[in-house]
Amino acid sequence: MAFNARAPRTPHSPAPTTAHQQTAANPSTSPAPTSSAPSASPALDRRIDRLREVAAAEPRLTGVLLYGSWTVGEADAYSDIEAYLYVTDDAIADFDARAFVERLAPLHLAYTNAYGVFAVVFDDLMRGEFHFTAASTGVAEIASWQGMVHLPRPEAAVLLDRDGKLTEAARHLATFQPPEPTGTAQQLSDELANWTLMLAHVLARGETGRAHALLHTVVAPHQLQLCRLLRDTTAHWLTPSRAMESDLPPADLARYRATTAQALLPEVRAAARQSWQWTRELTTEASARWHTHLSPELHEGIAKLLSQGEYGA
């Protein structure tokens, strides 16, 4: 997935600085060192090695930066390859993304997705997401990713760095930065009240499918983020359902399961009531811990709508 749908990951110890020292000593060095330990996905390791090789031979590229599960030691047989590719300004407009990626392996699918990312499926069914961006502006943006992207081993994540700037920028992401708790808890509390009120209105109309989608794709991720914030387990922040089975306590997992349902109106209504009850408990806990503001009248009004199941009942 595009990194803006990714969560910061579990922090790891930074790699030794040898790779950075080598790049700094000789900025014109094309490929970054290949000293990273093998991951749990040999196929992904080979694909990354191939990307390193192909990128080094492409003079229009100034740098390549990996992100995602491989960079934080969580890669497995189902992981994607995800990278930013920095293209010289004079070549970015005419750069043929498909022709470049096809040099890694044959493709079953290649297209630019709704986020502007070049997404592919290779012939071995590995997915790939490649951001082709102008080097002059793209590298400078990396520092702004702090709190969204975590690169515990920045030198390993850099596959190509012709001038040393990319490695230096990536080092800004070496330290894991959890969300600021008070403002984040307030934002999530407000989001949950707003979206659950909409859920109650949709349920009152009898729109089962729309209510089901709201409950599971809008409300639930906010709940999981607030739960993670309260439990001090924010490593998978942007994708809060990732590894929740190991990250969250059994009691929270049980509460989450109670908020899920088949797309049948009685079941969605029951799950929505369970969801709002859990939200109220989470937001009350957050308020006690960080002094966030809650509206008792609004909360009671939402609970009443959900319990009635229809307007005026």
N, C-alpha and C positions, 0 to 999 in steps of 0.2 A: 504494500500500500504506500501511498504518498506519505512522506514523513509527517505532514500535518494531520494524518490520521493515526500516527504512531504515538506510543507512550514512551517517556523516558524509561529506561530499563534498570534492572538491578545493578548497582555499581560494582565494579571489579577493580582490582589494583591496577594502576597504570603500568604499561610496559616499560622496560628500560629505555633510556633516552638514546640508545645507540643509533636508531634509525634517524631521529631528528638531527643528531650530531652529524651523521653522514650527509644528509640533505643540506644542512647549513654550510658544511665544508665545501660542498660542490653543488650549488643550486642548479646547475644545468643537468644534473643527473636525471634521466627520464623516468625509469621505473623505480617505485619505492621498494625498499628491501622486502624480501619474502620470508621473514623469519617467524611469522605468526604460527602458533601451534595449530595443528589440524582441528577442525570442528567435528561435530557429530554427523556432518553431511559431507562425505567425500565428493559427491557430485557437485555440491555448491563450491567446495574448495577448488575443484578443477575449473569450474566456470569463472570463478574470481581470478584464478591464475591466468586464464585465457584473456579475460578483460584487461588485466595488467599488461599482458604481452601486446594485445591489439592496440591499446591506448598508447603505449610507448612508441609504436610505429606510426601513429597518426600525428603529423606535425601541427594540425589545426587544434589539437587539444593541449591545453596548458596544465590541466589537472583532473584527477578523478578522485571522488570521495565516496566511500561506502557509508551506508547507515543501515539501521534495522537489526534483526536478530543476530546476524553473523558478527557484527561489531561489538556486541555485548556478551558473546559467548553462549547465546541461547539457540543457535541454529540447530535444526534437525532435518530429517529427510523431507519435510514438507515446507521448508523455508524458501523464501523468494530471494532473488538477487536485486538489490536496490542501490542506486548510485546517482550522484550528481556528476555530470561531465561538463567541464568548463571549456568553452570553445572560444577561440580568438574572436575579437569583435568583428573583424572584417570577414569572417567565415560563417558566423552564426546564422545569417539569413538563408544561406544556401546549403547548410549542412544537412546531409541526407542521413537522418537518424536510423531509418530502417536498414540502409546499406551497411552502416557501421555495426549495428547490433547483429545483423545476419552473419557477420564474421566471427561471432562467438559460437553460434550453433544454428542449425536450421530452425525456422519459425513456423508454428501453426497459426499464430494470430499476432497481429501488430496493428496498433491504432493509438491515437492520442485521446486520452480519457477526459472526463469532464473537468479534471483539475489541471489540464494542460500537460500531463505527464505522458511520456511515450511508454505505453504498457504492452508487454509481449507475453506470449506463451511459447516456450521452446518445444522442440519435438519430443523431449523427455517429460513434458508436462510441468516443468519448472516455470513459475511465473517470474517476470522481471519488470521493474519499474525504473525508468531512466529519465532524469531531468537534464535536458540539454540547455545550458544557460550561458550567457555572455560572461566571459572571465572578468571583465573590468568591474562589473557590478555584482556578480554572483558571489565571489569570494568575500567581498566586503559584508555581505548579508549574514555570513555564518555566525558571527558573534551574537546576532539577535535571536538565534535558535536556543539560547540558554534557557533551560526549564522545559523545553520541548524535545530536544534531541540530546542524548547522552552518548559520548564516545570515550569510554574509559581507557581505550588504547588508541589515541588519535593517530599515532604513527602507523599502526596497522591498518587503520581505516583509509589512509591515503595511499592510493595505488599509483598515482602519478603526480609529480609536483616539479614543474620545470624551473620555477623561480624561488621556491621556498615559502611563498606566501600562503599557500593552501595549508601546509602543515602547521604553520604558526597560527592561522585562523582556527584550525580544528582543535588546537590545544585549549581554546576557550571552553570547549565542551567536555573536557576531561573530568571535571568535578560534577557529580550529580547535584542538582539543585531542586529540592522539593518545592511544591507550591507554597506561596505565602499563605498561612492558614486563615487569618481573620477575614481578609477580603475575599478569599476563595470560598470560605464557608458561607459568607453572606450571599455571594453570587449564586451558589448552588441552592441555598435555602429559598431564595427568590425565584430561581428557575423552577424549582420543584413545585412551589405553590402555583405559579403561573400555568405551567403545563398540566398540572393535575386538575386545575379548574377547567382548562380546555377539555381534558379527558372526561370530566364529569358532564360537561355540556354535550360532547359528542355521544356519550353513552345515553344521555337523556333523549337524544334524537333517535336512538336505536341503530346508530351506524357502527355495527359490530366490527367490521374489518378495519375501519379507520381508528376506532378505539383500541383495538388490538395492536395496531402498528404504533400508535402513540405510546402505549404502555411499555412496549418492549424495546422500541428503538429511540425514544426520546426521554421518557421518565427514568427507565431503568439505568441507563448510563450515568445520569446525574446522581442517582441514588448510590451507585457503586463508587463514584468519585468521592462523594461525601463520606461514605463508609470507609474508604481507603484513607481519607484525610484524618478521620477520627482514630483509625487503628494504626496510624503512622506506617502505612505500607503503600507509598505512592510511586513505587518504581514503574509500574505499568499504568501511568496516569492517563495518557491520551487514548488508550484502549483498555478501559478499566475492567473489562470482563476477562482479559488475558490472564491466565494462570490464577484466576480467582480461587480455584479449588485448593491451591497451596498457599495463597497469600492471605486469605481471610479466615477468621475463626468459624468453626462449624455452626455456631448459633446464627451468624450473619448469613451464611450460605443457606440455612434453613429459611430465614426470613426472605431471602431473594427468591427461593424456589416457590414460596407461597404467593409471590407476585406474578407468576407465570400462568398461562392458561391457553387452552385451545380457543380458536376463533368462534366461540359460541357465546351468545349474549349473556346468559346467566353466569357462565364461567368467567367471562371478562369482567363482569360487574363485581363478582366476588374477589377476583384478583386485584381489581382496582381499589377495593376497600382495604384489602391487606396491604397494598402498596402504599396507600396514603397513611395508614397506621404506622408503617415502618418509617415513612418519611417524617412523620411528626416526632417519632422517637429520636431519629437521627438529628433533626434540626433542633430539638430541645436539648439534646446532648451537646451539640455544637454551640448553642447559645450559652449554656452553662460554662463551657470551656473557654470560649473566645468572646463572649458578650455580644453576639450577633443579635439583630433585631428580628422578632417574630410578631405577627399580627394574630392574636388569639381569635378575634372576630372572623378574620378571613379563614383561618384554619377550621373553625367550627362550621362556617358556611360551606366549605368544601366537603367536610365530613357529612353534613346534612344532605347535600346534593347527591353524594355517592350512596348514602344509605337509602334515599328515596328511590333512586333509579329513574325518576322522571320528574319533570317540573310539576309543581303543585300537588304532589302526592302526599 
